[in-house]
Amino acid sequence: MMMRHVWIRGIMSLIWLVAAVVSGMAGSFEMAVLYVALSGVFLYSAYATWKKEKDDKGGK
């Protein structure tokens, strides 16, 4: 069973990505870049945690 915080981080990443698209469409490109960066951080964090959990279960 996958940990809830991995799902939450993934969802937060998608929310930041949507905010980046909306900001880009509104013309605020500086904020769009910031939101893309935040989305990447959340996505990387979720992936790293998921990968670690998967490796821990495989070794047992």
C-alpha positions as CSV (number, residue, x, y, z in Angstrom):
1,M,0.0,0.0,0.0
2,M,1.4,3.4,-1.0
3,M,1.9,6.0,1.6
4,R,-0.6,8.8,1.7
5,H,2.0,11.6,1.8
6,V,3.3,10.4,-1.6
7,W,-0.2,10.9,-3.0
8,I,-0.6,14.2,-1.3
9,R,2.8,15.4,-2.7
10,G,1.8,14.3,-6.2
11,I,-1.5,16.1,-6.0
12,M,0.2,19.3,-4.7
13,S,2.6,19.0,-7.6
14,L,-0.3,19.0,-10.0
15,I,-1.9,22.0,-8.3
16,W,1.3,24.0,-8.6
17,L,1.5,23.0,-12.2
18,V,-2.0,24.2,-12.9
19,A,-1.1,27.5,-11.1
20,A,1.9,27.8,-13.4
21,V,-0.3,27.4,-16.5
22,V,-2.8,29.9,-15.2
23,S,-0.1,32.4,-14.3
24,G,1.5,31.9,-17.7
25,M,-1.8,32.6,-19.5
26,A,-2.3,35.7,-17.4
27,G,1.1,37.0,-18.4
28,S,2.9,36.7,-15.1
29,F,5.8,34.7,-16.4
30,E,8.0,35.2,-13.3
31,M,5.3,33.6,-11.1
32,A,4.8,30.8,-13.7
33,V,8.5,29.9,-13.4
34,L,8.3,29.9,-9.6
35,Y,5.2,27.6,-9.7
36,V,6.9,25.2,-12.2
37,A,9.9,25.0,-9.8
38,L,7.7,24.3,-6.8
39,S,5.8,21.7,-8.8
40,G,9.1,20.0,-9.7
41,V,10.2,20.0,-6.1
42,F,7.0,18.4,-4.9
43,L,7.1,15.9,-7.8
44,Y,10.7,15.0,-7.1
45,S,10.0,14.6,-3.4
46,A,7.0,12.3,-4.1
47,Y,9.0,10.2,-6.6
48,A,12.0,9.8,-4.2
49,T,9.8,8.7,-1.3
50,W,7.9,6.3,-3.6
51,K,11.1,4.8,-4.9
52,K,12.6,4.4,-1.4
53,E,9.5,2.7,-0.2
54,K,9.4,0.4,-3.2
55,D,13.1,-0.5,-2.7
56,D,12.6,-1.1,1.0
57,K,9.7,-3.5,0.4
58,G,11.7,-5.3,-2.3
59,G,14.6,-6.1,0.0
60,K,12.5,-7.7,2.7
